[in-house]
Amino acid sequence: MGVQPVPLDDLIGMSVTFTKLQELLKQLISSSNDQDAAIQQLRDDADKTRQSLEQRLGEQDVAVAEVRAKVDASADEVQKAVAQAEASRSELVGQTEAMR
């Protein structure tokens, strides 16, 4: 009793030919390329978003520094006004006591 070759088609239960394997390989490669393109697009979008956010953050830092400088200047003016008011009050109190 000799070994009889069994066709691959019968072994798997479907027709498997070189052409079909090539077609399957093309589909796999195409799918992989599509995924690579999608991943690259996501990377590009993420880079653009990051750059935009960095720019906006820089602009906000500048704006915060400007506001801080204005607040500091205003606080200095308030302190000067309070000091002048206290000096005027002391002067008026002194004049009032002198009049008594």
N, CA, C and O atoms as CSV, one atom per row, in Angstrom:
chain,resi,resn,atom,element,x,y,z
A,1,MET,N,N,0.834,-1.146,0.000
A,1,MET,CA,C,0.000,0.000,0.000
A,1,MET,C,C,0.888,1.220,0.000
A,1,MET,O,O,1.665,1.422,0.933
A,2,GLY,N,N,0.786,2.035,-1.028
A,2,GLY,CA,C,1.590,3.228,-1.179
A,2,GLY,C,C,0.860,4.462,-0.643
A,2,GLY,O,O,-0.359,4.467,-0.469
A,3,VAL,N,N,1.646,5.496,-0.390
A,3,VAL,CA,C,1.078,6.759,0.075
A,3,VAL,C,C,0.535,7.491,-1.130
A,3,VAL,O,O,1.237,7.706,-2.118
A,4,GLN,N,N,-0.677,7.856,-1.036
A,4,GLN,CA,C,-1.316,8.558,-2.136
A,4,GLN,C,C,-1.318,10.065,-1.821
A,4,GLN,O,O,-1.677,10.453,-0.709
A,5,PRO,N,N,-0.933,10.900,-2.761
A,5,PRO,CA,C,-0.965,12.346,-2.513
A,5,PRO,C,C,-2.404,12.820,-2.337
A,5,PRO,O,O,-3.309,12.400,-3.059
A,6,VAL,N,N,-2.592,13.712,-1.355
A,6,VAL,CA,C,-3.916,14.278,-1.096
A,6,VAL,C,C,-3.883,15.725,-1.572
A,6,VAL,O,O,-3.030,16.506,-1.151
A,7,PRO,N,N,-4.805,16.072,-2.441
A,7,PRO,CA,C,-4.822,17.463,-2.892
A,7,PRO,C,C,-5.070,18.420,-1.718
A,7,PRO,O,O,-5.878,18.134,-0.834
A,8,LEU,N,N,-4.376,19.541,-1.721
A,8,LEU,CA,C,-4.519,20.540,-0.653
A,8,LEU,C,C,-5.946,21.056,-0.589
A,8,LEU,O,O,-6.452,21.344,0.496
A,9,ASP,N,N,-6.599,21.178,-1.731
A,9,ASP,CA,C,-7.990,21.643,-1.760
A,9,ASP,C,C,-8.867,20.758,-0.895
A,9,ASP,O,O,-9.716,21.258,-0.157
A,10,ASP,N,N,-8.676,19.467,-0.976
A,10,ASP,CA,C,-9.507,18.543,-0.217
A,10,ASP,C,C,-9.141,18.562,1.267
A,10,ASP,O,O,-10.002,18.369,2.125
A,11,LEU,N,N,-7.869,18.795,1.565
A,11,LEU,CA,C,-7.407,18.772,2.950
A,11,LEU,C,C,-7.991,19.942,3.748
A,11,LEU,O,O,-8.425,19.761,4.885
A,12,ILE,N,N,-8.002,21.123,3.164
A,12,ILE,CA,C,-8.487,22.317,3.858
A,12,ILE,C,C,-9.997,22.474,3.694
A,12,ILE,O,O,-10.650,23.057,4.559
A,13,GLY,N,N,-10.536,21.984,2.646
A,13,GLY,CA,C,-11.964,22.116,2.427
A,13,GLY,C,C,-12.307,23.313,1.567
A,13,GLY,O,O,-13.481,23.646,1.404
A,14,MET,N,N,-11.315,23.951,1.025
A,14,MET,CA,C,-11.553,25.068,0.106
A,14,MET,C,C,-10.469,25.048,-0.953
A,14,MET,O,O,-9.435,24.396,-0.807
A,15,SER,N,N,-10.727,25.754,-1.987
A,15,SER,CA,C,-9.763,25.781,-3.081
A,15,SER,C,C,-8.658,26.764,-2.740
A,15,SER,O,O,-8.915,27.957,-2.582
A,16,VAL,N,N,-7.451,26.284,-2.628
A,16,VAL,CA,C,-6.307,27.132,-2.325
A,16,VAL,C,C,-5.374,27.064,-3.519
A,16,VAL,O,O,-4.821,26.016,-3.852
A,17,THR,N,N,-5.222,28.207,-4.142
A,17,THR,CA,C,-4.301,28.274,-5.262
A,17,THR,C,C,-3.318,29.392,-5.002
A,17,THR,O,O,-3.535,30.251,-4.147
A,18,PHE,N,N,-2.251,29.367,-5.741
A,18,PHE,CA,C,-1.234,30.403,-5.597
A,18,PHE,C,C,-1.827,31.781,-5.846
A,18,PHE,O,O,-1.491,32.735,-5.144
A,19,THR,N,N,-2.697,31.894,-6.827
A,19,THR,CA,C,-3.323,33.178,-7.156
A,19,THR,C,C,-4.158,33.675,-5.985
A,19,THR,O,O,-4.133,34.864,-5.670
A,20,LYS,N,N,-4.890,32.787,-5.344
A,20,LYS,CA,C,-5.704,33.198,-4.205
A,20,LYS,C,C,-4.830,33.622,-3.027
A,20,LYS,O,O,-5.161,34.571,-2.316
A,21,LEU,N,N,-3.731,32.930,-2.822
A,21,LEU,CA,C,-2.808,33.315,-1.764
A,21,LEU,C,C,-2.194,34.685,-2.052
A,21,LEU,O,O,-2.028,35.501,-1.145
A,22,GLN,N,N,-1.861,34.931,-3.315
A,22,GLN,CA,C,-1.339,36.239,-3.692
A,22,GLN,C,C,-2.389,37.323,-3.441
A,22,GLN,O,O,-2.059,38.405,-2.956
A,23,GLU,N,N,-3.610,37.045,-3.759
A,23,GLU,CA,C,-4.700,38.005,-3.566
A,23,GLU,C,C,-4.883,38.298,-2.071
A,23,GLU,O,O,-5.066,39.451,-1.679
A,24,LEU,N,N,-4.834,37.270,-1.258
A,24,LEU,CA,C,-4.942,37.450,0.183
A,24,LEU,C,C,-3.777,38.280,0.715
A,24,LEU,O,O,-3.965,39.161,1.553
A,25,LEU,N,N,-2.586,37.994,0.228
A,25,LEU,CA,C,-1.411,38.748,0.635
A,25,LEU,C,C,-1.547,40.226,0.235
A,25,LEU,O,O,-1.207,41.116,1.014
A,26,LYS,N,N,-2.041,40.476,-0.972
A,26,LYS,CA,C,-2.267,41.858,-1.420
A,26,LYS,C,C,-3.248,42.567,-0.496
A,26,LYS,O,O,-3.044,43.731,-0.153
A,27,GLN,N,N,-4.306,41.880,-0.092
A,27,GLN,CA,C,-5.300,42.479,0.795
A,27,GLN,C,C,-4.690,42.798,2.163
A,27,GLN,O,O,-4.954,43.854,2.738
A,28,LEU,N,N,-3.883,41.886,2.669
A,28,LEU,CA,C,-3.226,42.114,3.950
A,28,LEU,C,C,-2.271,43.305,3.878
A,28,LEU,O,O,-2.240,44.148,4.774
A,29,ILE,N,N,-1.503,43.358,2.809
A,29,ILE,CA,C,-0.554,44.471,2.630
A,29,ILE,C,C,-1.317,45.777,2.471
A,29,ILE,O,O,-0.930,46.797,3.041
A,30,SER,N,N,-2.386,45.752,1.707
A,30,SER,CA,C,-3.200,46.955,1.513
A,30,SER,C,C,-3.794,47.427,2.838
A,30,SER,O,O,-3.787,48.621,3.138
A,31,SER,N,N,-4.300,46.494,3.619
A,31,SER,CA,C,-4.858,46.834,4.932
A,31,SER,C,C,-3.789,47.416,5.845
A,31,SER,O,O,-4.030,48.392,6.555
A,32,SER,N,N,-2.607,46.811,5.821
A,32,SER,CA,C,-1.495,47.310,6.628
A,32,SER,C,C,-1.092,48.713,6.193
A,32,SER,O,O,-0.823,49.569,7.036
A,33,ASN,N,N,-1.047,48.958,4.889
A,33,ASN,CA,C,-0.707,50.287,4.377
A,33,ASN,C,C,-1.759,51.314,4.768
A,33,ASN,O,O,-1.432,52.451,5.108
A,34,ASP,N,N,-3.029,50.907,4.717
A,34,ASP,CA,C,-4.104,51.811,5.130
A,34,ASP,C,C,-3.966,52.177,6.606
A,34,ASP,O,O,-4.145,53.332,6.993
A,35,GLN,N,N,-3.645,51.177,7.421
A,35,GLN,CA,C,-3.461,51.432,8.846
A,35,GLN,C,C,-2.264,52.341,9.084
A,35,GLN,O,O,-2.323,53.242,9.920
A,36,ASP,N,N,-1.180,52.110,8.356
A,36,ASP,CA,C,0.002,52.977,8.480
A,36,ASP,C,C,-0.335,54.408,8.096
A,36,ASP,O,O,0.098,55.352,8.757
A,37,ALA,N,N,-1.102,54.569,7.033
A,37,ALA,CA,C,-1.494,55.915,6.599
A,37,ALA,C,C,-2.368,56.587,7.657
A,37,ALA,O,O,-2.208,57.774,7.941
A,38,ALA,N,N,-3.285,55.827,8.232
A,38,ALA,CA,C,-4.150,56.379,9.276
A,38,ALA,C,C,-3.338,56.773,10.509
A,38,ALA,O,O,-3.573,57.824,11.105
A,39,ILE,N,N,-2.388,55.929,10.884
A,39,ILE,CA,C,-1.530,56.235,12.029
A,39,ILE,C,C,-0.695,57.479,11.754
A,39,ILE,O,O,-0.543,58.330,12.630
A,40,GLN,N,N,-0.161,57.591,10.557
A,40,GLN,CA,C,0.642,58.769,10.201
A,40,GLN,C,C,-0.215,60.030,10.228
A,40,GLN,O,O,0.242,61.082,10.674
A,41,GLN,N,N,-1.447,59.930,9.758
A,41,GLN,CA,C,-2.352,61.084,9.787
A,41,GLN,C,C,-2.645,61.489,11.233
A,41,GLN,O,O,-2.682,62.677,11.554
A,42,LEU,N,N,-2.851,60.506,12.093
A,42,LEU,CA,C,-3.077,60.809,13.508
A,42,LEU,C,C,-1.855,61.483,14.125
A,42,LEU,O,O,-1.982,62.420,14.913
A,43,ARG,N,N,-0.660,60.991,13.755
A,43,ARG,CA,C,0.567,61.628,14.260
A,43,ARG,C,C,0.672,63.068,13.782
A,43,ARG,O,O,0.996,63.969,14.556
A,44,ASP,N,N,0.395,63.273,12.498
A,44,ASP,CA,C,0.461,64.629,11.947
A,44,ASP,C,C,-0.534,65.549,12.645
A,44,ASP,O,O,-0.203,66.680,13.000
A,45,ASP,N,N,-1.749,65.056,12.837
A,45,ASP,CA,C,-2.770,65.851,13.527
A,45,ASP,C,C,-2.356,66.154,14.961
A,45,ASP,O,O,-2.540,67.272,15.442
A,46,ALA,N,N,-1.797,65.160,15.642
A,46,ALA,CA,C,-1.343,65.357,17.019
A,46,ALA,C,C,-0.209,66.385,17.077
A,46,ALA,O,O,-0.167,67.212,17.988
A,47,ASP,N,N,0.711,66.334,16.105
A,47,ASP,CA,C,1.806,67.311,16.061
A,47,ASP,C,C,1.274,68.721,15.840
A,47,ASP,O,O,1.721,69.669,16.486
A,48,LYS,N,N,0.320,68.855,14.925
A,48,LYS,CA,C,-0.265,70.172,14.665
A,48,LYS,C,C,-0.978,70.698,15.900
A,48,LYS,O,O,-0.859,71.874,16.243
A,49,THR,N,N,-1.718,69.820,16.565
A,49,THR,CA,C,-2.428,70.222,17.781
A,49,THR,C,C,-1.445,70.626,18.865
A,49,THR,O,O,-1.649,71.629,19.549
A,50,ARG,N,N,-0.374,69.847,19.026
A,50,ARG,CA,C,0.638,70.165,20.034
A,50,ARG,C,C,1.285,71.515,19.752
A,50,ARG,O,O,1.468,72.323,20.662
A,51,GLN,N,N,1.632,71.758,18.484
A,51,GLN,CA,C,2.249,73.029,18.118
A,51,GLN,C,C,1.290,74.186,18.371
A,51,GLN,O,O,1.691,75.239,18.868
A,52,SER,N,N,0.033,73.985,18.029
A,52,SER,CA,C,-0.972,75.022,18.259
A,52,SER,C,C,-1.126,75.317,19.746
A,52,SER,O,O,-1.205,76.475,20.157
A,53,LEU,N,N,-1.167,74.262,20.540
A,53,LEU,CA,C,-1.302,74.440,21.988
A,53,LEU,C,C,-0.073,75.116,22.581
A,53,LEU,O,O,-0.196,75.958,23.471
A,54,GLU,N,N,1.104,74.757,22.096
A,54,GLU,CA,C,2.330,75.398,22.584
A,54,GLU,C,C,2.324,76.884,22.249
A,54,GLU,O,O,2.729,77.711,23.065
A,55,GLN,N,N,1.864,77.220,21.049
A,55,GLN,CA,C,1.792,78.622,20.649
A,55,GLN,C,C,0.797,79.376,21.536
A,55,GLN,O,O,1.085,80.471,22.020
A,56,ARG,N,N,-0.376,78.772,21.741
A,56,ARG,CA,C,-1.387,79.417,22.584
A,56,ARG,C,C,-0.890,79.568,24.011
A,56,ARG,O,O,-1.149,80.586,24.653
A,57,LEU,N,N,-0.176,78.564,24.515
A,57,LEU,CA,C,0.371,78.638,25.861
A,57,LEU,C,C,1.379,79.780,25.967
A,57,LEU,O,O,1.396,80.517,26.953
A,58,GLY,N,N,2.212,79.915,24.945
A,58,GLY,CA,C,3.174,81.024,24.933
A,58,GLY,C,C,2.476,82.372,24.931
A,58,GLY,O,O,2.884,83.293,25.639
A,59,GLU,N,N,1.423,82.485,24.135
A,59,GLU,CA,C,0.655,83.738,24.084
A,59,GLU,C,C,0.003,84.026,25.432
A,59,GLU,O,O,-0.027,85.171,25.884
A,60,GLN,N,N,-0.519,82.979,26.072
A,60,GLN,CA,C,-1.142,83.161,27.381
A,60,GLN,C,C,-0.113,83.544,28.435
A,60,GLN,O,O,-0.399,84.345,29.325
A,61,ASP,N,N,1.082,82.974,28.335
A,61,ASP,CA,C,2.147,83.347,29.275
A,61,ASP,C,C,2.490,84.830,29.150
A,61,ASP,O,O,2.699,85.517,30.150
A,62,VAL,N,N,2.544,85.311,27.915
A,62,VAL,CA,C,2.825,86.729,27.683
A,62,VAL,C,C,1.698,87.584,28.266
A,62,VAL,O,O,1.950,88.593,28.924
A,63,ALA,N,N,0.456,87.169,28.019
A,63,ALA,CA,C,-0.688,87.922,28.530
A,63,ALA,C,C,-0.691,87.933,30.059
A,63,ALA,O,O,-0.979,88.962,30.671
A,64,VAL,N,N,-0.375,86.803,30.671
A,64,VAL,CA,C,-0.326,86.727,32.135
A,64,VAL,C,C,0.765,87.655,32.675
A,64,VAL,O,O,0.559,88.340,33.677
A,65,ALA,N,N,1.906,87.677,32.020
A,65,ALA,CA,C,3.002,88.548,32.462
A,65,ALA,C,C,2.586,90.018,32.363
A,65,ALA,O,O,2.909,90.820,33.240
A,66,GLU,N,N,1.871,90.365,31.295
A,66,GLU,CA,C,1.405,91.752,31.135
A,66,GLU,C,C,0.401,92.109,32.226
A,66,GLU,O,O,0.483,93.187,32.815
A,67,VAL,N,N,-0.537,91.219,32.495
A,67,VAL,CA,C,-1.536,91.473,33.545
A,67,VAL,C,C,-0.857,91.574,34.902
A,67,VAL,O,O,-1.187,92.445,35.707
A,68,ARG,N,N,0.099,90.671,35.152
A,68,ARG,CA,C,0.818,90.705,36.428
A,68,ARG,C,C,1.536,92.052,36.604
A,68,ARG,O,O,1.512,92.634,37.688
A,69,ALA,N,N,2.166,92.534,35.542
A,69,ALA,CA,C,2.871,93.819,35.614
A,69,ALA,C,C,1.883,94.959,35.900
A,69,ALA,O,O,2.173,95.855,36.692
A,70,LYS,N,N,0.723,94.914,35.250
A,70,LYS,CA,C,-0.293,95.952,35.496
A,70,LYS,C,C,-0.818,95.881,36.930
A,70,LYS,O,O,-1.016,96.911,37.576
A,71,VAL,N,N,-1.041,94.663,37.423
A,71,VAL,CA,C,-1.529,94.497,38.794
A,71,VAL,C,C,-0.484,95.008,39.784
A,71,VAL,O,O,-0.823,95.689,40.752
A,72,ASP,N,N,0.768,94.685,39.546
A,72,ASP,CA,C,1.833,95.161,40.434
A,72,ASP,C,C,1.905,96.684,40.421
A,72,ASP,O,O,2.058,97.314,41.467
A,73,ALA,N,N,1.793,97.270,39.232
A,73,ALA,CA,C,1.827,98.734,39.134
A,73,ALA,C,C,0.629,99.340,39.852
A,73,ALA,O,O,0.760,100.344,40.552
A,74,SER,N,N,-0.527,98.734,39.679
A,74,SER,CA,C,-1.732,99.232,40.359
A,74,SER,C,C,-1.597,99.099,41.867
A,74,SER,O,O,-1.995,100.002,42.603
A,75,ALA,N,N,-1.049,97.998,42.333
A,75,ALA,CA,C,-0.855,97.793,43.774
A,75,ALA,C,C,0.089,98.849,44.332
A,75,ALA,O,O,-0.124,99.364,45.430
A,76,ASP,N,N,1.133,99.171,43.575
A,76,ASP,CA,C,2.054,100.232,44.012
A,76,ASP,C,C,1.327,101.565,44.115
A,76,ASP,O,O,1.532,102.310,45.074
A,77,GLU,N,N,0.484,101.873,43.139
A,77,GLU,CA,C,-0.278,103.126,43.161
A,77,GLU,C,C,-1.232,103.158,44.352
A,77,GLU,O,O,-1.383,104.192,45.002
A,78,VAL,N,N,-1.875,102.026,44.637
A,78,VAL,CA,C,-2.786,101.953,45.787
A,78,VAL,C,C,-2.009,102.180,47.077
A,78,VAL,O,O,-2.456,102.921,47.953
A,79,GLN,N,N,-0.854,101.547,47.193
A,79,GLN,CA,C,-0.047,101.737,48.400
A,79,GLN,C,C,0.364,103.193,48.572
A,79,GLN,O,O,0.351,103.720,49.684
A,80,LYS,N,N,0.730,103.843,47.468
A,80,LYS,CA,C,1.088,105.265,47.544
A,80,LYS,C,C,-0.125,106.090,47.960
A,80,LYS,O,O,0.000,106.995,48.784
A,81,ALA,N,N,-1.286,105.793,47.407
A,81,ALA,CA,C,-2.500,106.533,47.747
A,81,ALA,C,C,-2.862,106.321,49.216
A,81,ALA,O,O,-3.263,107.264,49.899
A,82,VAL,N,N,-2.723,105.090,49.703
A,82,VAL,CA,C,-3.009,104.814,51.114
A,82,VAL,C,C,-2.028,105.567,51.990
A,82,VAL,O,O,-2.418,106.148,53.003
A,83,ALA,N,N,-0.766,105.564,51.614
A,83,ALA,CA,C,0.242,106.293,52.402
A,83,ALA,C,C,-0.077,107.784,52.431
A,83,ALA,O,O,0.043,108.422,53.478
A,84,GLN,N,N,-0.480,108.344,51.297
A,84,GLN,CA,C,-0.846,109.763,51.245
A,84,GLN,C,C,-2.088,110.032,52.085
A,84,GLN,O,O,-2.164,111.047,52.778
A,85,ALA,N,N,-3.061,109.126,52.026
A,85,ALA,CA,C,-4.286,109.296,52.809
A,85,ALA,C,C,-3.959,109.246,54.299
A,85,ALA,O,O,-4.489,110.037,55.080
A,86,GLU,N,N,-3.092,108.323,54.692
A,86,GLU,CA,C,-2.711,108.239,56.093
A,86,GLU,C,C,-1.947,109.483,56.532
A,86,GLU,O,O,-2.130,109.971,57.647
A,87,ALA,N,N,-1.093,109.992,55.653
A,87,ALA,CA,C,-0.347,111.215,55.969
A,87,ALA,C,C,-1.297,112.386,56.103
A,87,ALA,O,O,-1.154,113.205,57.012
A,88,SER,N,N,-2.268,112.473,55.202
A,88,SER,CA,C,-3.254,113.554,55.271
A,88,SER,C,C,-4.091,113.422,56.534
A,88,SER,O,O,-4.386,114.417,57.195
A,89,ARG,N,N,-4.472,112.199,56.868
A,89,ARG,CA,C,-5.261,111.964,58.083
A,89,ARG,C,C,-4.473,112.395,59.316
A,89,ARG,O,O,-4.991,113.067,60.208
A,90,SER,N,N,-3.200,111.988,59.339
A,90,SER,CA,C,-2.360,112.371,60.483
A,90,SER,C,C,-2.230,113.885,60.572
A,90,SER,O,O,-2.262,114.466,61.657
A,91,GLU,N,N,-2.084,114.505,59.417
A,91,GLU,CA,C,-1.961,115.966,59.398
A,91,GLU,C,C,-3.249,116.625,59.889
A,91,GLU,O,O,-3.209,117.573,60.674
A,92,LEU,N,N,-4.380,116.121,59.426
A,92,LEU,CA,C,-5.670,116.677,59.857
A,92,LEU,C,C,-5.902,116.442,61.344
A,92,LEU,O,O,-6.403,117.324,62.041
A,93,VAL,N,N,-5.544,115.271,61.829
A,93,VAL,CA,C,-5.693,114.981,63.257
A,93,VAL,C,C,-4.812,115.934,64.056
A,93,VAL,O,O,-5.221,116.461,65.090
A,94,GLY,N,N,-3.601,116.144,63.560
A,94,GLY,CA,C,-2.695,117.059,64.223
A,94,GLY,C,C,-3.224,118.477,64.229
A,94,GLY,O,O,-3.112,119.163,65.245
A,95,GLN,N,N,-3.792,118.936,63.141
A,95,GLN,CA,C,-4.352,120.276,63.046
A,95,GLN,C,C,-5.583,120.395,63.953
A,95,GLN,O,O,-5.789,121.419,64.605
A,96,THR,N,N,-6.387,119.343,63.982
A,96,THR,CA,C,-7.597,119.364,64.814
A,96,THR,C,C,-7.220,119.445,66.293
A,96,THR,O,O,-7.839,120.184,67.060
A,97,GLU,N,N,-6.225,118.697,66.677
A,97,GLU,CA,C,-5.791,118.728,68.082
A,97,GLU,C,C,-5.164,120.064,68.427
A,97,GLU,O,O,-5.294,120.558,69.548
A,98,ALA,N,N,-4.477,120.647,67.441
A,98,ALA,CA,C,-3.845,121.948,67.698
A,98,ALA,C,C,-4.904,123.023,67.870
A,98,ALA,O,O,-4.689,123.989,68.602
A,99,MET,N,N,-6.033,122.872,67.215
A,99,MET,CA,C,-7.108,123.867,67.295
A,99,MET,C,C,-7.854,123.762,68.637
A,99,MET,O,O,-8.531,124.713,69.029
A,100,ARG,N,N,-7.752,122.697,69.307
A,100,ARG,CA,C,-8.499,122.527,70.547
A,100,ARG,C,C,-7.846,123.236,71.640
A,100,ARG,O,O,-8.331,123.209,72.771
